[in-house]
Amino acid sequence: MRLSLAVRSLVLAFSLSVLAGCGGGGGGKGNSIYLGTLLPLVGTEQQTMLFVREEEKMARDVYITLYNQWAEPTFYNIATKSEQKHMDSVKAMLDNLGIADPVVSDAIGAFTNTAILGLYGSLVTRGGASLNEALLVGAYIEEYDIVDVQHAKDEIIVGSNQLPIIQTYDNLICGSRNHLRSFVGQIQAGGSAYTAQIITQAEVDVIVNSPSEQCGK
């Protein structure tokens, strides 16, 4: 099923303007983001946080694009109710720390990081092959996010009193687990088994066979 150009434009405009609260596994409480005062980042922590900011935008942009193509509600719900919130959470940390935002354009498919730009293009192409392939792309992104954001969290020096950053990353990972449950559930509902793409099959099975989480609560 493909949407008309007018409907696509409406969906895109709404998706870019919404600042949704926690939903569909999103991180954080409500619409407000309060971090207190964060300490300066050290080592590669800043580079990693900048990457995570664009990585969350990449997830949102891919899901909006695939929703426009396939009209699968899972993409729309996760993009507008969670991924936008995830983007905002990382931006709040960058603003708190006085770090320039790498997202210089909120347009779909616009990225500063060339690796993320390339990944966006390849995933959109892959997801255009079929609805099942699009759902597999969604699951891939969530596995990818789980690994990357866990790495970002692990970089934070133990005892550095950066608890707000750690909690934000925890919320992003929690949201990705919920999103993975949603995509795998849709794939299985369509009659296909799901094979892990980045993390181990055992890790995927533990996630999808456990209840949805209330992230940030």
N, C-alpha and C positions, 0 to 999 in steps of 0.2 A: 504493500500500500504506500503510495507516495502522496504527499501533501501539495496543495496548490501553492503558487508563489506567494499569494497574499497571506495564507495561513502560516507559511514558513516565516515570513517577515514578522508576523504578530508574535509567533513563538520566540523568535530570536530577540525581539525588542523586550518582551517580558523577561526572558531568561537573563538578559544583561542588566536589567534594572532591579530585579528582585534581590533583596538582602534577607534571605530566609533564616529562620531559627533552626534549632536542632530538628532533624527529621530524616527518616530513612537511614538512620545510623550516623547522622552528622555529629561532629564534635561540638562541645560547648554548651552553655546554658542560655537559652533564650536568644535575644538579639544583641545583647551588649557583650562587649569583650573588655574585661578589666585584667590587666597584667601586673599592676604595681610598677615598680622601677626595676628594670632588668640590668644586670651587669654587662659590661662589654664582652663581646664574643672573642674567643681566642682561637688560634690555629686555623683550621679549615671550617670552623663552625659557621662563619658568615657565608662562605661560598656554598655550603650545604643548604643553609636556610634559603638563600636566593634560588637555588635549584628547586627546593621543595615548593616555593611560591609558584614558580612557573609550571611545575609538575601538576599541582592542583588545578591550575588553569587549563592545562592540557587535557586533564580528565573531563573537566566541565565542557570544554570546546568539542572534544570528540563525542561526548554524549549528546550534546545539542545537535551536532551534525548528523549523528546516526538516528536521533529521534526524528529529525526533519525528513530523513529518507524512509524510515520504517514505521514511524508512528507507534513504536513500542513504548508504553507508559513508563516502564522501568527506567529508561534513559532520561526521560523528562523529569521524573520525580527525583532521581539522584542528582541530576545537574542543577536543578533549581532549589531543592530543599537541603542539599548537603554540600556539594562541591563548591558552590558560591560561598557558603559559610566557611568552608575550609580555607578557601582563598583569603577571605577576610581575616581569619584568625592568624594566618602567617603574615599578612600585611600589617596587622596590629603589632606584631612583634618587631617587624622591621621599622615601623614608625616609632615605636618606643625606643629603639636603639639608635635612631637617627640614620638608618641605612637606606640609601636610595632604592626605590622599588624597581625591580627589573621589568615589571609589566608596564611598559610605556604606552601601550595601546590595549584596550579591552576588547578589540575586535576579535572575532572568532578566527583562530589560526594564526594570530600574530604573537610571535615569541622572540625574545632577545637571545635566548640560548639556542644555538644552532642544532644541538643534539636533540633537544625537545621538539624543535620545529620538524626535524626529520622523522622523529617518532610519531608525531601527530599525523604527518602525511601518510606514513606507511600504515598506521592503524585505521585511518579513515578509508584508505583504499581497501584494506583487508575487510573491514566491516561492510563495505558496499557490495560484497559478493552475495551475501544472503543474510537473512535475519539471524540464523543460527550462528553464522560467522561473526556477526555484529555483537551478539551476546558473548561469544568467546573473547572478543576484543575487550568487552567490559570486564570480564573476569580477569583477563591478562593485566589490564590496568590496575585493578585492585590488588592483585598479587605483587605487581611491580611496586605499588605504593607501600604495601606492607613492608617489603624489604628495604626500600629507600628511606622511609621515615623511621624505621627501626634503627637504621644506620645513623641517621641524623640524631636520634635520641642517644644512641650509644656514644656519640662523639662528645656529648656534654660531660665535662669533667665531674666525676663523683665528688660531692661535697662543695661544689662551686656555688651553691645557693641559687641555682637557676631553675628552681622548681616550677615556676610558671611556664617556662619553655618545655620542660619535660612533660608537664600536664597537657600542654597544647599538642605536642607530638603524640602522646598517648591517645588523645581524643581523635586525632587523624587516623591512627592505626585502628582504633575501635570502629570508626566509621567505615574504613576499608573492609573490615571483617563483615560488617553488616551488608555492605554493597556486594561483596563476593557471595554471600548467602543468597542475595536476591538474583544475581545473574546465574549462578549455578542452579538455583531453583527453577528459573525460566528454561534453562537448557534441558534440565531433566524433565520438566513438564512437557517439553516438545518431543520427548522420547529418546533423547540422546544421553549417554553417560558423559561425565566430565572428567577429563584428565588434567592434572595440575600442569601449569605451564612454566612457573618460575620456582615457587616454593615446593616442598615435598608433597606427595599425595597424602601422606599421613597428616601433615599440617592442614591441608585443605579439608580432609575428612573430619578432623576435629572441629574445624570452624563451621562447616556446613551442617554438621549433625548436632550443633549446640544452638540454644535459643538466641534470638536477636537481642542485642545489648542496648541499654540506655546510656549512650556515651556522654560523658561529662556530668553525670548525675552523682 
